[in-house]
Amino acid sequence: MSHTHRIQHHTRHHTPHHSSHPPRTGSEPVTARSPLRMRLWFSVWGLLWAAFGTTAFALTGRTGWAVACGVLLLVVAADLAWVAHRLRQGPHFQPGRDIPPYQPLDPR
């Protein structure tokens, strides 16, 4: 038995027939979902730390670090605004659990 044939044989016989996950359609990169709520909370967390860092470094006279934290604060604030914008757009851009992340399969 050739190496390729063994791999095909192994893959074919050990693939689960009844999976709890929907079948892959090939359009996953287009229909992928972003965990926006998690990203929102990470942005809030980052915003708090960047604000704290900017303030702490400015008060201790470390201007370079204060500027770096200030720039980070601006980046995180922009990300937070973008995430909030996407969340306000609703389920078209962030589908809920009842909207499948894939196109229905063609019944052939």
N, C-alpha and C positions, 0 to 999 in steps of 0.2 A: 504494500500500500504506500503510495507516494506521500510526501510531507503535506502537500496541499490538500490531497484527498482526506488525510487524517484530520486536518483542521476543519475542513468542511463537514466531515462526518461528526466530529466532536461538537461543533457549533450547532448543527442541525438537530442533534438528538438531546442537547442539554438546554435548549431555549425553552423557557416556560410558555405554554400555550395559553394559559389563562392568567393574565397579569392584572393587577389592580390599577396599573397606569394605562393611560390611553396610548394607542399605538403611535409610533413616531411617524410623522408625515413628511419630514424633510423641510418644513417651513418654520421650524423652531426658531432660527435666528430672527425671522420676521415677526413672529407672534410671541416672542419671549416677554415675560412680565418682569417688571422691575419692582423690587420690594420698597416702594416709596415710603410707606409708613416707618419702616425701620431706618431708612435713610434720613427721614425727617428728624427722628430722635437722635441719631448720630450727629446730625448737623446742629441741633440744639445743644447737645453735649459739647461739641467742638466750639461752638460759639461762646459758651460759658467759659471754657478753659482758655480760649484765645483772648477773651476780654480780661480774664484774671491775669494772664501772662503779660498782656500789654500794660495793664495798670501796675502790676508788681514790678516789672522791669523799669517802667518809667519812674516810679517812686524811688527805686534804688539807684538810679542814674545809669543804667545800662541801656543806652540809647539804641545800639544796634539790635539787641534782642527785643526791645520794645517795638522797633520798626518791623522786625520780622514777625512778631506776634500780631501787630496791627495789619500787616498784609494778609496774614493767615485769617484774621478776623474778617477782612473784606471778602476773601475767597469763600469762606464758610457762609457768610451772610448771603452772598450771591447764590450759592448752592441751595441754601434754605429757601430763598425766594423762588428759585426754579422748581424745587420739589413741591412747595405749597401751590404754585401755579398749576403743575401737573395734577396734583390731587384735586384741585378745584374743577378741573376739566371733566372729572367724573369717570364713569366706568368705560367709556370708549377708549381712554388711554390707560386706565388701570382697572382691568376687569375684576369683578368679584369672583367668589368661589363658584357661583352658578353659571359663569360664562366660560366655556371651554377655551383653552389657549391654542386651539388648532382648528383647521377647517375640517368639516365632516368628511369622512372617507366616501369615495364614489362606490356605490354598490355594484360591483362587477361580478 
